[in-house]
Amino acid sequence: MSLVKTTKWVISSVLLLFLQSLGATTEVQYLEAEARAGDGIIVLLQRYGLHQHECNYDKFYQLNQLRHNQALHRGRTYKLPIAVKEYNGNNIRSTIGIDDWDQAVAIQQYNERQLSRGNKTKDYRTGGKLWVPHHLMECYRGEPEVVQASVRSINEPIFGPNHAEVVLKSNMLNGRAFYLKSGHGGPDPGAIGSYNGHNICEDEYAYDVTLRLARRLMEHGASVFLIVQDPYDGIRDDRILLCDNTEMHYGNRRIPANQLARLRERSQIINQLYRQNRAKGYSDHVMVSVHIDSRPENQRQDVFFYHYNNSRKGRQVAQNLQNVFRQKYSEHRPSRPYRGTVSGRNLFVLRTTHPPAVLIELANIRNSNDLMRVILPSNRQALADWMFEGLAGFSP
């Protein structure tokens, strides 16, 4: 081989090795996280502040070779749309090769939030890694790319004149169906308590909370089916909700007076809707039954949850709800620990409905302290908001 050819071969080989080495060093490293019990993609991304940005979902599916809305497996490790970088000690812009000051500030703030949440154990400025979320790098347009529908609203008269307009805030829950059933109604008022000389009927307050929950779910694109409906009572911002018997079953059916007939009809309605929605391609289904318990007057109880003994998904839904309520109680009532439980029960409505189901008991209607949880309209809204977070898997 001639000297010229040998020299060219050496230069080519060195250049190839250099490029290969450069490619290896510039390969993007992504943060990984283990899925916990009850985690869906929304829940996992929410944990890292990624859930409100559509491009993060696309990247997550790509990184993990998943289909849209595919279930996660507990204990399995997944790549998150967060690039992990070595900080150069100068600034974020030179570290990742950007010029935009606001973009760099947004990435800095993201890292600080994850540090304060406990997701990061060390600040990137003191030896830790710099986290660069996908939406702040590849999808950055100067404003957060929040997943939301075009600004529009729908009119739902069932919520009453003051709440009928439902502004669609996002499409995060598209393809998910919720079957909401407030307890009792029609000829059966349920448990009865007393407040300032007024009868407090379980069905009225459970219905009001259920309407508020339905509205929150609809704001984010969910398909909601109210199994018990009252054309005369929308969301009411009063302490005293007058007892009546004007509730109807879905489809404008009169509610049977016989308890067993009433429960059977509700299960039949839910199961029929479930079959129809599965045929339409709905990807996720949950049934929620909302009640207010009746126990001895001196017994206080926190919100608690039942699921069917043999339903793994029902148990996961109940645990998700419990986790949110535990967190909210610690924020709003730090003086007393949350004692709400999750347990399996062989109740008719849990056993006979096809979608994963959970029954929620909001309070003890006979305890004066517990009663405030449903008497105050702001508390009823808070209950609905917290239930929404537990069911939806994210906090807007």
N, C-alpha and C positions, 0 to 999 in steps of 0.2 A: 504494500500500500504506500502511495506517495505521501510525502510530508504534508502537502496541501490537503489531500483527502483526509489524512489522519487528523490534522488540525480542525478541519470542518466537522469531522465526526465527534471530536472531543467537545467542541463548542456546542454542537447540537445536543449532545448527551447532557452536558451541564445545564443548558437552557431548559431542556425537558424536565430534568430533576428539579430545577428551580421553580418551574411552573407548577409541577406536581406538589412541591412543598408549599408553594404559595396557596394552591387550592386547598391543601389540607388545613393550613392555618386560618384560611378565611371561611371554612365551613361553619355554618351557623350552629351554635349550640342552643338548644331550647330547654327552658325550665321544665321539669317533670314533676307530676303530682300523682299521688295514689288516690283512687276513688274510694270514698267512704260508703258505708251502708246508707242507702237511700239517695245517693248522688245521681242526678241526671246531668246532662251537659250544661244546662242553665245554672244549676246549683254549683257545679264545679267552677264554671267561669265566674260566677258571682263572687265566689270566695276570693278570687284574685282581681276583682274589679274590672272584669272584661265583658260582662254580660250585656251591656247596653250598646255594643258596637257590632254591627252585622258582619263586618269583615273578619272579626275574631272567630266567629262560628265557622266560616268557610275555611279559614286557616287551620282550625282545630280538626275539622273533618279531614282535610288534606294531610296534615301531619300524622294522624293516627289511622288513616285509610279506613274511615268510617263512613257509613251511609248517613244521610240526613235523619236526625232524631233517633239514631241507633242507641240502644241502651248501653250504659256503662256497667262494668263488672267490678264489684267490690274487691278491693285488694290489688287490682291491676293498675299499673303505672301508665299514665298518658302524658304525651307531650303537650304543653300549653303554648299558645301563641305569644310567648315572651322570650325574646332573644336574650341570652346571658353574655355580657361583655366584660372584658377586663378594662377597668377604668384607667386612663392614662395619667391621672394625677393632675391634669390641667383643667379641662372642662368637658362637658358632655358633647358639645358640638364637634370638637376635634377627635373625641373618642370614637364617635360613630359616623363622622363624615357628613355633617349637616351644617347649614348656615343659619337656619331660622332660630332666632333667640326665643320666641314664644314656644316653639316646639320643644326646645331644650328645657325650658322651664316646666312645661307640661310633663316631660319625662322625669324631671327631678321631683316634682310633686307626686307623681305616681309612686316613685321609689320610697318617698317619705311616708306615704299612706300605707304602703305594704309593710314598712318597718313598724309603724305604729299599730297595725293590725296583728303583728306577730308572724306574718308570713315570711318576712325577711328577718334574719338574726343579726345582720351586721350592715352598717351603712357603707355604701360604695366608696365614700370619701375616706373611710378609715379601714380599708382592707377588704371590704366586701365586694360583691359583683354588682355591676350596673344592669338593671333589668330594663329592657326596651320592649314594651308591649306592641304587638303588631299594629294596632289601630293608631298608635302615635308615631309609627315609622312609615309603613307602607301605605296607610290609608289617610294620613294626615292631610287635612285641607285648611288648616287654620282654625277650624271649629270641630268639636267632637262629632263623630259620625254616629249619632244615636239612632238605634233602630226605632223607627216610628213610621206610622202611616202618614200619608199626606194629611194636612190639618183638615179634619172634617169631623162631623159628629152624626150621631143617629138619635132618633127620637123613640124613647121607650115609655109609653104612657103608664105602664105598670108601676114605674117608680114614683108616680105622682107629679103634679104640675111643677113643683119646685126642683125636681131632680130628673125630669124626663130627658133632658138633653144630656147625652153621654158623649163626651169628647174622646175620640180615639187617639190615644197617646202613643201606642206602638202596636206592632204585629207579633210581639213576642209569644203570644199564646195561640196563634193561628194553628188550626188542626187539633186543638185540645178541647174536649167536651166535658162540661161539669154539670152534673145533675144535682140540683140543690133542693132539699126537702126540709122545710121547717116543720117542727113537730106539731101534731094534733091539728086543730082547725075545724071549721064548720060546726057540727054539733058538739064537738069535744074541745073545750078550752084548755085542757091539760091541767097542770098544777096551778093553784091559785094562791097568791100571797096578798099582802095588804100594805098600803102605803098612804099615809095621811087620809085615812078613811075611804080610800078607793080600792076596789078589787084589782089585783094585778094578775092578768091571765097569761099563762106561759105562751100560748100560741101567738098572741099579738107581738110580744117582745122578740120571740124567736124569729117570727116572720120579718120584723123590721131589720134585725141583724142580717138575715139571709138576703134581703133585698140589697142592703148596702154591700154585702160581699159580691152579689151578682153584678152589681154596677162596677165594682173595682175590676172584676175579671173581664168584663166586656170592654173596659177602657184599653185593654191590652190584647184585644183580638180573639178572646175565648168565645166559644159557643156555649151559652148558658141556658139551661132548661129548668124553669121553676116548676116543681111538681105540685106545689100548693100556691095558689094565686088568689088575690083579693082585688077585684076591680075598683073597690072603693077606698082602699087603704094603700097608699104608696109609702115611700119613706117619710116618716113623721119625726119632726124635731121637737117633740114634746116629752115631758116626763110621764104624763098619764096618757096611756094608749087605751082608749075605751074598748071594753070587751064586746065582741059581736060574733055572729055566726055566718058571715058573708063570704067566707073562703070557699074556693072551688078547687077541684083537681084540674091538672093540665088537660086542655081540650074542652074546657067549660063543662066538666062533669060534676055533678052534685056529689059531695063527700058523703059516703055511707055512714049511718049512725053506728052500725055494728063495728066494733074495733077490728075483728079479724078480717071482715070484708074490706074495711078501709085500708088495712095494711097490705092485703093481697092486691087491691087495685093499684096502690102506689108502686108496688114491686112490678106489676104488669106494665104500667106506664113507663117506668124506668127501663125495663128490659126491652120493651118495644123500641124506645128511642135509641137505646144502645145498639141494637141490631141494625137499625136504619143508619146510624152514624158510622158504624164499622163498614157498612157497605159503601158509604160515601168516602171512605179513606181516612177517617179521623184516626190520629196516631195515638192518642192518650185519652183515657176516660177515668173519671173519679166521681163517686157519689158521696155527698155530704148531707147528713141529717143533723139539724140544729135543735137542741132542746135546752130547757132550764129545769134543773132537778128540784125535788122537794124532799128535804130531810129535817131532822129536828131543828128547832129555832136557834139553839145555841151552837150548832155545828157550822163552822165556816169551811168552805171548800174552794180550791182554785179550779180553773178550767181544766177539765180532763177529757180523755178520749177513749172510745171503744173501737175495736176492729173485729172482724170475724176471725175466729181462732185459726182457720185454715188458709187465711189470705195473707201471703207474704207481702204483696203490694199494699194491701190495706194497712198492714202494720207499719210499713215504711212511710205511708202518707201520714198516719197518726204520729209517728216519731218526728217527722219533719215539722208538723204543727207544734208538737210539744217543745221542740228545740227553739222555735221562734218565740213561743210564749215564755219559756224559761229566760231567754235573753231579754225580752221586753220587761218582764217582771223585775229582773235584776237592775234594769235601768230606771224604772218608774216606781218600784217598791223595794228598795235595797234593804229596808229594815226587817223584812220577813222573807225567808226563803220560799221559793215557789215549790208547791207540793202537788202540782197536777200530774196525774198518772196516765199511762197508756196500758190498756189491758184488753185481752181477747174476751169476747162475749158471743154467745150463741143466739143473739137477738134475731127476730124474724126479718127485720129490714136489712140486717147485715148478711144474713144467711141466704136470702132468696134473691137478692139483686146481683146481676152479672158483673157490673163494673166494680172495681176495687172500692170499698166503702169504709167510711168512718163516721161515727156518731159522736157529736160534741155536746157536752153538758157545760153550759156557760156559768152557772152559779147555783146556789141554794136559794130558791125563791122565798123561803120562810125565814132566812137570816137577814137581819136589817143591814148589816155591812155588805154582805154579798149582793143584796138587792140593788145597791148603788151601781153595781157593775152593769146593770141593764136599764135602770131607771134614767140615768143621765144620758142624753143623746150623744154627747161627746164620747162617753164610754162605749156605747153601742157601735159608734164609728170606729173606735180604736180596736174593738174586738174583730170587726169586719176587716180592718186593715191588716191586723196580725194574722188572721186566718188566710187572707189573700197571700201574704208573703210565704206562709207555710205551704200553700197549695201551688202557687206559681213558681216558687223557688228563687225569687229575687225580690229585691226592694228597690222600686224605681227611685 
